[in-house]
Amino acid sequence: MRCLLNPILPVQDACSFFPRRTLPLQNRRYYTVYDDRRRIYVPGNRPPEVPKPRISPSRLKIRAANNPTRNVIKVAREYEAFLARPEVYGYRQVAQKFGISKVMVSYYLTLLNRLPVDFISWLEACEEELPLTFFSLKRLRPVTMLDEPDRRPELVALARKLIEEMEGEPSEAVPILLELLGEPTLATPNPREHRSIQLD
């Protein structure tokens, strides 16, 4: 005998009690842009970002602007003049006088003994900040360690690097250096020398 107290009802879907709605198909690909601090959603894929050109001064210009530049040849001349005194007997006294080590005294005096004479004269007379900052003891010491035939080509390579790091900065000393080294074609033209005045 069946029990009629708990009739078995067919199971219905819970979603069937709610009215069905057809949602329009929307593009879910969008990206965000900001316009006057307002966030705007733009449909589609984000376009590829074009990197902005970053214009920054070269390290040489930064060093010249931040650090006081001393002419390495003039510093070497000071050590040489003090060493030439009759009461001075060696590098130790020069090092104690100027507060540096004997090794540094030797490095500076080696510049006077092993670099080409015309290059020494040019660098000693140079007054421009960028060439003086570029031709430091750290950069010139490897040149002194080369054999004599290899020193001048290495100075030419350093002059090319100097022109590259100067980034078109006008200079009067660099063309003179290139002429001494036998490379006048590398000289960058000075814009001040090529001005033309047109009269009406």
mmCIF file of the C-alpha atoms, coordinates in Angstrom:
data_MODEL
# 
_entry.id   MODEL 
# 
loop_
_atom_site.group_PDB 
_atom_site.id 
_atom_site.type_symbol 
_atom_site.label_atom_id 
_atom_site.label_alt_id 
_atom_site.label_comp_id 
_atom_site.label_asym_id 
_atom_site.label_entity_id 
_atom_site.label_seq_id 
_atom_site.pdbx_PDB_ins_code 
_atom_site.Cartn_x 
_atom_site.Cartn_y 
_atom_site.Cartn_z 
_atom_site.occupancy 
_atom_site.B_iso_or_equiv 
_atom_site.pdbx_formal_charge 
_atom_site.auth_seq_id 
_atom_site.auth_comp_id 
_atom_site.auth_asym_id 
_atom_site.auth_atom_id 
_atom_site.pdbx_PDB_model_num 
ATOM 1   C CA . MET A 1 1   ? 0.000   0.000  0.000   1.00 0.00 ? 1   MET A CA 1 
ATOM 2   C CA . ARG A 1 2   ? 1.466   3.292  -1.085  1.00 0.00 ? 2   ARG A CA 1 
ATOM 3   C CA . CYS A 1 3   ? 1.954   6.117  1.316   1.00 0.00 ? 3   CYS A CA 1 
ATOM 4   C CA . LEU A 1 4   ? 0.163   9.183  0.032   1.00 0.00 ? 4   LEU A CA 1 
ATOM 5   C CA . LEU A 1 5   ? 1.420   11.506 2.755   1.00 0.00 ? 5   LEU A CA 1 
ATOM 6   C CA . ASN A 1 6   ? 4.789   12.254 1.079   1.00 0.00 ? 6   ASN A CA 1 
ATOM 7   C CA . PRO A 1 7   ? 4.235   12.211 -2.630  1.00 0.00 ? 7   PRO A CA 1 
ATOM 8   C CA . ILE A 1 8   ? 7.368   12.132 -4.752  1.00 0.00 ? 8   ILE A CA 1 
ATOM 9   C CA . LEU A 1 9   ? 7.552   15.286 -6.892  1.00 0.00 ? 9   LEU A CA 1 
ATOM 10  C CA . PRO A 1 10  ? 9.742   15.521 -10.006 1.00 0.00 ? 10  PRO A CA 1 
ATOM 11  C CA . VAL A 1 11  ? 13.000  17.371 -9.432  1.00 0.00 ? 11  VAL A CA 1 
ATOM 12  C CA . GLN A 1 12  ? 13.020  20.743 -11.200 1.00 0.00 ? 12  GLN A CA 1 
ATOM 13  C CA . ASP A 1 13  ? 15.932  22.968 -12.113 1.00 0.00 ? 13  ASP A CA 1 
ATOM 14  C CA . ALA A 1 14  ? 16.363  25.874 -9.739  1.00 0.00 ? 14  ALA A CA 1 
ATOM 15  C CA . CYS A 1 15  ? 16.916  28.241 -12.694 1.00 0.00 ? 15  CYS A CA 1 
ATOM 16  C CA . SER A 1 16  ? 13.504  27.349 -14.091 1.00 0.00 ? 16  SER A CA 1 
ATOM 17  C CA . PHE A 1 17  ? 11.791  29.438 -11.439 1.00 0.00 ? 17  PHE A CA 1 
ATOM 18  C CA . PHE A 1 18  ? 13.478  32.600 -12.799 1.00 0.00 ? 18  PHE A CA 1 
ATOM 19  C CA . PRO A 1 19  ? 12.645  34.175 -16.136 1.00 0.00 ? 19  PRO A CA 1 
ATOM 20  C CA . ARG A 1 20  ? 15.251  33.512 -18.795 1.00 0.00 ? 20  ARG A CA 1 
ATOM 21  C CA . ARG A 1 21  ? 17.014  36.513 -20.319 1.00 0.00 ? 21  ARG A CA 1 
ATOM 22  C CA . THR A 1 22  ? 19.169  36.539 -23.370 1.00 0.00 ? 22  THR A CA 1 
ATOM 23  C CA . LEU A 1 23  ? 22.276  38.625 -22.724 1.00 0.00 ? 23  LEU A CA 1 
ATOM 24  C CA . PRO A 1 24  ? 23.862  40.337 -25.730 1.00 0.00 ? 24  PRO A CA 1 
ATOM 25  C CA . LEU A 1 25  ? 27.332  39.120 -26.628 1.00 0.00 ? 25  LEU A CA 1 
ATOM 26  C CA . GLN A 1 26  ? 29.788  41.797 -25.579 1.00 0.00 ? 26  GLN A CA 1 
ATOM 27  C CA . ASN A 1 27  ? 33.453  42.271 -26.328 1.00 0.00 ? 27  ASN A CA 1 
ATOM 28  C CA . ARG A 1 28  ? 35.271  41.523 -23.119 1.00 0.00 ? 28  ARG A CA 1 
ATOM 29  C CA . ARG A 1 29  ? 38.620  42.744 -24.466 1.00 0.00 ? 29  ARG A CA 1 
ATOM 30  C CA . TYR A 1 30  ? 39.233  46.326 -23.436 1.00 0.00 ? 30  TYR A CA 1 
ATOM 31  C CA . TYR A 1 31  ? 41.997  48.431 -22.005 1.00 0.00 ? 31  TYR A CA 1 
ATOM 32  C CA . THR A 1 32  ? 42.092  51.409 -19.724 1.00 0.00 ? 32  THR A CA 1 
ATOM 33  C CA . VAL A 1 33  ? 43.126  54.914 -20.631 1.00 0.00 ? 33  VAL A CA 1 
ATOM 34  C CA . TYR A 1 34  ? 43.136  58.023 -18.513 1.00 0.00 ? 34  TYR A CA 1 
ATOM 35  C CA . ASP A 1 35  ? 41.917  61.377 -19.742 1.00 0.00 ? 35  ASP A CA 1 
ATOM 36  C CA . ASP A 1 36  ? 42.145  64.257 -17.300 1.00 0.00 ? 36  ASP A CA 1 
ATOM 37  C CA . ARG A 1 37  ? 42.219  61.784 -14.384 1.00 0.00 ? 37  ARG A CA 1 
ATOM 38  C CA . ARG A 1 38  ? 39.143  59.985 -15.675 1.00 0.00 ? 38  ARG A CA 1 
ATOM 39  C CA . ARG A 1 39  ? 39.343  56.272 -16.305 1.00 0.00 ? 39  ARG A CA 1 
ATOM 40  C CA . ILE A 1 40  ? 37.962  55.288 -19.694 1.00 0.00 ? 40  ILE A CA 1 
ATOM 41  C CA . TYR A 1 41  ? 37.509  51.731 -20.974 1.00 0.00 ? 41  TYR A CA 1 
ATOM 42  C CA . VAL A 1 42  ? 38.319  51.415 -24.656 1.00 0.00 ? 42  VAL A CA 1 
ATOM 43  C CA . PRO A 1 43  ? 37.216  48.200 -26.426 1.00 0.00 ? 43  PRO A CA 1 
ATOM 44  C CA . GLY A 1 44  ? 39.849  46.202 -28.225 1.00 0.00 ? 44  GLY A CA 1 
ATOM 45  C CA . ASN A 1 45  ? 43.432  45.274 -27.532 1.00 0.00 ? 45  ASN A CA 1 
ATOM 46  C CA . ARG A 1 46  ? 45.897  47.739 -26.126 1.00 0.00 ? 46  ARG A CA 1 
ATOM 47  C CA . PRO A 1 47  ? 48.132  49.105 -28.895 1.00 0.00 ? 47  PRO A CA 1 
ATOM 48  C CA . PRO A 1 48  ? 51.832  48.398 -28.517 1.00 0.00 ? 48  PRO A CA 1 
ATOM 49  C CA . GLU A 1 49  ? 53.599  51.043 -26.519 1.00 0.00 ? 49  GLU A CA 1 
ATOM 50  C CA . VAL A 1 50  ? 56.219  53.049 -28.330 1.00 0.00 ? 50  VAL A CA 1 
ATOM 51  C CA . PRO A 1 51  ? 59.074  53.817 -25.966 1.00 0.00 ? 51  PRO A CA 1 
ATOM 52  C CA . LYS A 1 52  ? 59.722  57.488 -25.574 1.00 0.00 ? 52  LYS A CA 1 
ATOM 53  C CA . PRO A 1 53  ? 63.207  58.568 -26.597 1.00 0.00 ? 53  PRO A CA 1 
ATOM 54  C CA . ARG A 1 54  ? 65.212  59.161 -23.468 1.00 0.00 ? 54  ARG A CA 1 
ATOM 55  C CA . ILE A 1 55  ? 67.596  62.020 -23.916 1.00 0.00 ? 55  ILE A CA 1 
ATOM 56  C CA . SER A 1 56  ? 70.154  62.093 -21.166 1.00 0.00 ? 56  SER A CA 1 
ATOM 57  C CA . PRO A 1 57  ? 73.612  63.601 -21.034 1.00 0.00 ? 57  PRO A CA 1 
ATOM 58  C CA . SER A 1 58  ? 76.558  61.290 -21.444 1.00 0.00 ? 58  SER A CA 1 
ATOM 59  C CA . ARG A 1 59  ? 78.538  60.095 -18.462 1.00 0.00 ? 59  ARG A CA 1 
ATOM 60  C CA . LEU A 1 60  ? 81.408  62.298 -19.551 1.00 0.00 ? 60  LEU A CA 1 
ATOM 61  C CA . LYS A 1 61  ? 79.256  65.433 -19.284 1.00 0.00 ? 61  LYS A CA 1 
ATOM 62  C CA . ILE A 1 62  ? 77.898  64.331 -15.916 1.00 0.00 ? 62  ILE A CA 1 
ATOM 63  C CA . ARG A 1 63  ? 81.404  63.733 -14.580 1.00 0.00 ? 63  ARG A CA 1 
ATOM 64  C CA . ALA A 1 64  ? 82.601  67.068 -15.900 1.00 0.00 ? 64  ALA A CA 1 
ATOM 65  C CA . ALA A 1 65  ? 79.672  68.855 -14.254 1.00 0.00 ? 65  ALA A CA 1 
ATOM 66  C CA . ASN A 1 66  ? 79.916  67.142 -10.861 1.00 0.00 ? 66  ASN A CA 1 
ATOM 67  C CA . ASN A 1 67  ? 83.626  66.602 -10.273 1.00 0.00 ? 67  ASN A CA 1 
ATOM 68  C CA . PRO A 1 68  ? 86.373  69.204 -10.281 1.00 0.00 ? 68  PRO A CA 1 
ATOM 69  C CA . THR A 1 69  ? 88.704  68.432 -13.162 1.00 0.00 ? 69  THR A CA 1 
ATOM 70  C CA . ARG A 1 70  ? 92.466  68.584 -12.787 1.00 0.00 ? 70  ARG A CA 1 
ATOM 71  C CA . ASN A 1 71  ? 94.880  68.408 -15.670 1.00 0.00 ? 71  ASN A CA 1 
ATOM 72  C CA . VAL A 1 72  ? 96.807  65.168 -15.141 1.00 0.00 ? 72  VAL A CA 1 
ATOM 73  C CA . ILE A 1 73  ? 99.859  66.534 -16.932 1.00 0.00 ? 73  ILE A CA 1 
ATOM 74  C CA . LYS A 1 74  ? 99.960  69.630 -14.714 1.00 0.00 ? 74  LYS A CA 1 
ATOM 75  C CA . VAL A 1 75  ? 99.671  67.390 -11.662 1.00 0.00 ? 75  VAL A CA 1 
ATOM 76  C CA . ALA A 1 76  ? 102.547 65.294 -12.962 1.00 0.00 ? 76  ALA A CA 1 
ATOM 77  C CA . ARG A 1 77  ? 104.575 68.490 -13.521 1.00 0.00 ? 77  ARG A CA 1 
ATOM 78  C CA . GLU A 1 78  ? 104.056 69.447 -9.869  1.00 0.00 ? 78  GLU A CA 1 
ATOM 79  C CA . TYR A 1 79  ? 105.364 66.077 -8.714  1.00 0.00 ? 79  TYR A CA 1 
ATOM 80  C CA . GLU A 1 80  ? 108.276 66.313 -11.127 1.00 0.00 ? 80  GLU A CA 1 
ATOM 81  C CA . ALA A 1 81  ? 109.202 69.816 -9.949  1.00 0.00 ? 81  ALA A CA 1 
ATOM 82  C CA . PHE A 1 82  ? 109.122 68.804 -6.301  1.00 0.00 ? 82  PHE A CA 1 
ATOM 83  C CA . LEU A 1 83  ? 111.162 65.680 -7.013  1.00 0.00 ? 83  LEU A CA 1 
ATOM 84  C CA . ALA A 1 84  ? 113.804 67.823 -8.758  1.00 0.00 ? 84  ALA A CA 1 
ATOM 85  C CA . ARG A 1 85  ? 114.596 69.719 -5.546  1.00 0.00 ? 85  ARG A CA 1 
ATOM 86  C CA . PRO A 1 86  ? 118.022 68.916 -4.117  1.00 0.00 ? 86  PRO A CA 1 
ATOM 87  C CA . GLU A 1 87  ? 116.655 68.049 -0.663  1.00 0.00 ? 87  GLU A CA 1 
ATOM 88  C CA . VAL A 1 88  ? 114.189 65.499 -2.081  1.00 0.00 ? 88  VAL A CA 1 
ATOM 89  C CA . TYR A 1 89  ? 115.641 62.009 -2.523  1.00 0.00 ? 89  TYR A CA 1 
ATOM 90  C CA . GLY A 1 90  ? 112.783 59.849 -3.741  1.00 0.00 ? 90  GLY A CA 1 
ATOM 91  C CA . TYR A 1 91  ? 109.135 59.195 -4.344  1.00 0.00 ? 91  TYR A CA 1 
ATOM 92  C CA . ARG A 1 92  ? 108.446 58.733 -0.622  1.00 0.00 ? 92  ARG A CA 1 
ATOM 93  C CA . GLN A 1 93  ? 109.009 62.410 0.118   1.00 0.00 ? 93  GLN A CA 1 
ATOM 94  C CA . VAL A 1 94  ? 106.851 63.438 -2.843  1.00 0.00 ? 94  VAL A CA 1 
ATOM 95  C CA . ALA A 1 95  ? 104.087 61.151 -1.611  1.00 0.00 ? 95  ALA A CA 1 
ATOM 96  C CA . GLN A 1 96  ? 104.276 62.601 1.907   1.00 0.00 ? 96  GLN A CA 1 
ATOM 97  C CA . LYS A 1 97  ? 104.229 66.149 0.550   1.00 0.00 ? 97  LYS A CA 1 
ATOM 98  C CA . PHE A 1 98  ? 101.074 65.691 -1.559  1.00 0.00 ? 98  PHE A CA 1 
ATOM 99  C CA . GLY A 1 99  ? 99.330  63.105 0.621   1.00 0.00 ? 99  GLY A CA 1 
ATOM 100 C CA . ILE A 1 100 ? 99.304  60.249 -1.894  1.00 0.00 ? 100 ILE A CA 1 
ATOM 101 C CA . SER A 1 101 ? 101.078 56.918 -2.257  1.00 0.00 ? 101 SER A CA 1 
ATOM 102 C CA . LYS A 1 102 ? 104.408 56.281 -3.957  1.00 0.00 ? 102 LYS A CA 1 
ATOM 103 C CA . VAL A 1 103 ? 102.612 54.178 -6.555  1.00 0.00 ? 103 VAL A CA 1 
ATOM 104 C CA . MET A 1 104 ? 100.455 57.147 -7.597  1.00 0.00 ? 104 MET A CA 1 
ATOM 105 C CA . VAL A 1 105 ? 103.545 59.322 -7.908  1.00 0.00 ? 105 VAL A CA 1 
ATOM 106 C CA . SER A 1 106 ? 105.080 56.704 -10.167 1.00 0.00 ? 106 SER A CA 1 
ATOM 107 C CA . TYR A 1 107 ? 101.914 56.519 -12.301 1.00 0.00 ? 107 TYR A CA 1 
ATOM 108 C CA . TYR A 1 108 ? 101.834 60.280 -12.865 1.00 0.00 ? 108 TYR A CA 1 
ATOM 109 C CA . LEU A 1 109 ? 105.525 60.560 -13.688 1.00 0.00 ? 109 LEU A CA 1 
ATOM 110 C CA . THR A 1 110 ? 105.193 57.648 -16.113 1.00 0.00 ? 110 THR A CA 1 
ATOM 111 C CA . LEU A 1 111 ? 102.809 59.783 -18.150 1.00 0.00 ? 111 LEU A CA 1 
ATOM 112 C CA . LEU A 1 112 ? 105.595 62.298 -18.753 1.00 0.00 ? 112 LEU A CA 1 
ATOM 113 C CA . ASN A 1 113 ? 108.101 59.609 -19.686 1.00 0.00 ? 113 ASN A CA 1 
ATOM 114 C CA . ARG A 1 114 ? 106.068 57.333 -21.967 1.00 0.00 ? 114 ARG A CA 1 
ATOM 115 C CA . LEU A 1 115 ? 103.358 59.381 -23.681 1.00 0.00 ? 115 LEU A CA 1 
ATOM 116 C CA . PRO A 1 116 ? 104.141 61.141 -26.992 1.00 0.00 ? 116 PRO A CA 1 
ATOM 117 C CA . VAL A 1 117 ? 105.654 64.575 -26.490 1.00 0.00 ? 117 VAL A CA 1 
ATOM 118 C CA . ASP A 1 118 ? 103.164 66.363 -28.756 1.00 0.00 ? 118 ASP A CA 1 
ATOM 119 C CA . PHE A 1 119 ? 100.225 64.789 -26.916 1.00 0.00 ? 119 PHE A CA 1 
ATOM 120 C CA . ILE A 1 120 ? 101.692 65.850 -23.565 1.00 0.00 ? 120 ILE A CA 1 
ATOM 121 C CA . SER A 1 121 ? 102.058 69.439 -24.823 1.00 0.00 ? 121 SER A CA 1 
ATOM 122 C CA . TRP A 1 122 ? 98.495  69.456 -26.136 1.00 0.00 ? 122 TRP A CA 1 
ATOM 123 C CA . LEU A 1 123 ? 96.962  68.075 -22.948 1.00 0.00 ? 123 LEU A CA 1 
ATOM 124 C CA . GLU A 1 124 ? 99.011  70.412 -20.750 1.00 0.00 ? 124 GLU A CA 1 
ATOM 125 C CA . ALA A 1 125 ? 97.732  73.440 -22.700 1.00 0.00 ? 125 ALA A CA 1 
ATOM 126 C CA . CYS A 1 126 ? 94.120  72.205 -22.904 1.00 0.00 ? 126 CYS A CA 1 
ATOM 127 C CA . GLU A 1 127 ? 91.571  74.199 -20.906 1.00 0.00 ? 127 GLU A CA 1 
ATOM 128 C CA . GLU A 1 128 ? 88.297  72.496 -21.948 1.00 0.00 ? 128 GLU A CA 1 
ATOM 129 C CA . GLU A 1 129 ? 86.436  70.520 -19.324 1.00 0.00 ? 129 GLU A CA 1 
ATOM 130 C CA . LEU A 1 130 ? 85.333  67.541 -21.403 1.00 0.00 ? 130 LEU A CA 1 
ATOM 131 C CA . PRO A 1 131 ? 88.756  66.560 -22.830 1.00 0.00 ? 131 PRO A CA 1 
ATOM 132 C CA . LEU A 1 132 ? 90.380  67.065 -19.423 1.00 0.00 ? 132 LEU A CA 1 
ATOM 133 C CA . THR A 1 133 ? 87.744  64.887 -17.770 1.00 0.00 ? 133 THR A CA 1 
ATOM 134 C CA . PHE A 1 134 ? 88.100  62.218 -20.455 1.00 0.00 ? 134 PHE A CA 1 
ATOM 135 C CA . PHE A 1 135 ? 91.904  61.956 -20.397 1.00 0.00 ? 135 PHE A CA 1 
ATOM 136 C CA . SER A 1 136 ? 92.239  60.943 -16.776 1.00 0.00 ? 136 SER A CA 1 
ATOM 137 C CA . LEU A 1 137 ? 95.033  58.933 -15.186 1.00 0.00 ? 137 LEU A CA 1 
ATOM 138 C CA . LYS A 1 138 ? 92.869  55.810 -15.266 1.00 0.00 ? 138 LYS A CA 1 
ATOM 139 C CA . ARG A 1 139 ? 92.376  56.164 -19.033 1.00 0.00 ? 139 ARG A CA 1 
ATOM 140 C CA . LEU A 1 140 ? 95.947  57.127 -19.942 1.00 0.00 ? 140 LEU A CA 1 
ATOM 141 C CA . ARG A 1 141 ? 97.816  54.640 -17.791 1.00 0.00 ? 141 ARG A CA 1 
ATOM 142 C CA . PRO A 1 142 ? 97.000  51.642 -20.080 1.00 0.00 ? 142 PRO A CA 1 
ATOM 143 C CA . VAL A 1 143 ? 98.510  53.623 -22.965 1.00 0.00 ? 143 VAL A CA 1 
ATOM 144 C CA . THR A 1 144 ? 101.802 53.954 -21.085 1.00 0.00 ? 144 THR A CA 1 
ATOM 145 C CA . MET A 1 145 ? 101.928 50.171 -20.650 1.00 0.00 ? 145 MET A CA 1 
ATOM 146 C CA . LEU A 1 146 ? 101.947 49.577 -24.423 1.00 0.00 ? 146 LEU A CA 1 
ATOM 147 C CA . ASP A 1 147 ? 104.972 49.402 -26.661 1.00 0.00 ? 147 ASP A CA 1 
ATOM 148 C CA . GLU A 1 148 ? 105.960 52.657 -28.324 1.00 0.00 ? 148 GLU A CA 1 
ATOM 149 C CA . PRO A 1 149 ? 104.557 51.821 -31.817 1.00 0.00 ? 149 PRO A CA 1 
ATOM 150 C CA . ASP A 1 150 ? 101.157 50.979 -30.297 1.00 0.00 ? 150 ASP A CA 1 
ATOM 151 C CA . ARG A 1 151 ? 100.700 54.113 -28.173 1.00 0.00 ? 151 ARG A CA 1 
ATOM 152 C CA . ARG A 1 152 ? 99.725  56.537 -30.924 1.00 0.00 ? 152 ARG A CA 1 
ATOM 153 C CA . PRO A 1 153 ? 97.051  54.232 -32.475 1.00 0.00 ? 153 PRO A CA 1 
ATOM 154 C CA . GLU A 1 154 ? 95.593  53.774 -29.010 1.00 0.00 ? 154 GLU A CA 1 
ATOM 155 C CA . LEU A 1 155 ? 95.433  57.541 -28.554 1.00 0.00 ? 155 LEU A CA 1 
ATOM 156 C CA . VAL A 1 156 ? 93.601  57.781 -31.888 1.00 0.00 ? 156 VAL A CA 1 
ATOM 157 C CA . ALA A 1 157 ? 91.047  55.247 -30.624 1.00 0.00 ? 157 ALA A CA 1 
ATOM 158 C CA . LEU A 1 158 ? 90.639  57.279 -27.431 1.00 0.00 ? 158 LEU A CA 1 
ATOM 159 C CA . ALA A 1 159 ? 90.138  60.442 -29.482 1.00 0.00 ? 159 ALA A CA 1 
ATOM 160 C CA . ARG A 1 160 ? 87.340  58.736 -31.431 1.00 0.00 ? 160 ARG A CA 1 
ATOM 161 C CA . LYS A 1 161 ? 85.686  57.709 -28.187 1.00 0.00 ? 161 LYS A CA 1 
ATOM 162 C CA . LEU A 1 162 ? 86.042  61.260 -26.889 1.00 0.00 ? 162 LEU A CA 1 
ATOM 163 C CA . ILE A 1 163 ? 84.232  62.635 -29.950 1.00 0.00 ? 163 ILE A CA 1 
ATOM 164 C CA . GLU A 1 164 ? 81.453  60.086 -29.455 1.00 0.00 ? 164 GLU A CA 1 
ATOM 165 C CA . GLU A 1 165 ? 80.966  60.948 -25.791 1.00 0.00 ? 165 GLU A CA 1 
ATOM 166 C CA . MET A 1 166 ? 81.046  64.685 -26.439 1.00 0.00 ? 166 MET A CA 1 
ATOM 167 C CA . GLU A 1 167 ? 77.848  64.248 -28.501 1.00 0.00 ? 167 GLU A CA 1 
ATOM 168 C CA . GLY A 1 168 ? 78.494  67.075 -30.929 1.00 0.00 ? 168 GLY A CA 1 
ATOM 169 C CA . GLU A 1 169 ? 79.682  69.558 -28.323 1.00 0.00 ? 169 GLU A CA 1 
ATOM 170 C CA . PRO A 1 170 ? 81.741  72.247 -30.086 1.00 0.00 ? 170 PRO A CA 1 
ATOM 171 C CA . SER A 1 171 ? 85.426  72.109 -29.296 1.00 0.00 ? 171 SER A CA 1 
ATOM 172 C CA . GLU A 1 172 ? 88.557  73.868 -30.417 1.00 0.00 ? 172 GLU A CA 1 
ATOM 173 C CA . ALA A 1 173 ? 91.003  71.510 -28.713 1.00 0.00 ? 173 ALA A CA 1 
ATOM 174 C CA . VAL A 1 174 ? 89.821  68.231 -30.240 1.00 0.00 ? 174 VAL A CA 1 
ATOM 175 C CA . PRO A 1 175 ? 90.565  69.168 -33.893 1.00 0.00 ? 175 PRO A CA 1 
ATOM 176 C CA . ILE A 1 176 ? 94.067  70.188 -32.817 1.00 0.00 ? 176 ILE A CA 1 
ATOM 177 C CA . LEU A 1 177 ? 94.530  66.807 -31.138 1.00 0.00 ? 177 LEU A CA 1 
ATOM 178 C CA . LEU A 1 178 ? 93.344  64.925 -34.211 1.00 0.00 ? 178 LEU A CA 1 
ATOM 179 C CA . GLU A 1 179 ? 95.716  66.906 -36.393 1.00 0.00 ? 179 GLU A CA 1 
ATOM 180 C CA . LEU A 1 180 ? 98.600  65.997 -34.085 1.00 0.00 ? 180 LEU A CA 1 
ATOM 181 C CA . LEU A 1 181 ? 97.619  62.331 -34.243 1.00 0.00 ? 181 LEU A CA 1 
ATOM 182 C CA . GLY A 1 182 ? 97.314  62.401 -38.035 1.00 0.00 ? 182 GLY A CA 1 
ATOM 183 C CA . GLU A 1 183 ? 93.523  61.967 -38.119 1.00 0.00 ? 183 GLU A CA 1 
ATOM 184 C CA . PRO A 1 184 ? 92.108  65.370 -39.181 1.00 0.00 ? 184 PRO A CA 1 
ATOM 185 C CA . THR A 1 185 ? 89.113  63.772 -40.948 1.00 0.00 ? 185 THR A CA 1 
ATOM 186 C CA . LEU A 1 186 ? 87.607  62.736 -37.605 1.00 0.00 ? 186 LEU A CA 1 
ATOM 187 C CA . ALA A 1 187 ? 87.228  66.329 -36.469 1.00 0.00 ? 187 ALA A CA 1 
ATOM 188 C CA . THR A 1 188 ? 83.642  67.417 -36.018 1.00 0.00 ? 188 THR A CA 1 
ATOM 189 C CA . PRO A 1 189 ? 82.860  70.785 -37.599 1.00 0.00 ? 189 PRO A CA 1 
ATOM 190 C CA . ASN A 1 190 ? 82.345  73.632 -35.195 1.00 0.00 ? 190 ASN A CA 1 
ATOM 191 C CA . PRO A 1 191 ? 78.932  75.182 -35.919 1.00 0.00 ? 191 PRO A CA 1 
ATOM 192 C CA . ARG A 1 192 ? 80.232  78.597 -34.944 1.00 0.00 ? 192 ARG A CA 1 
ATOM 193 C CA . GLU A 1 193 ? 82.746  78.533 -37.771 1.00 0.00 ? 193 GLU A CA 1 
ATOM 194 C CA . HIS A 1 194 ? 80.203  77.713 -40.486 1.00 0.00 ? 194 HIS A CA 1 
ATOM 195 C CA . ARG A 1 195 ? 77.692  80.486 -40.036 1.00 0.00 ? 195 ARG A CA 1 
ATOM 196 C CA . SER A 1 196 ? 76.703  82.368 -43.134 1.00 0.00 ? 196 SER A CA 1 
ATOM 197 C CA . ILE A 1 197 ? 75.261  85.858 -43.000 1.00 0.00 ? 197 ILE A CA 1 
ATOM 198 C CA . GLN A 1 198 ? 72.701  86.658 -45.663 1.00 0.00 ? 198 GLN A CA 1 
ATOM 199 C CA . LEU A 1 199 ? 72.151  90.310 -46.426 1.00 0.00 ? 199 LEU A CA 1 
ATOM 200 C CA . ASP A 1 200 ? 69.024  91.623 -48.121 1.00 0.00 ? 200 ASP A CA 1 
# 
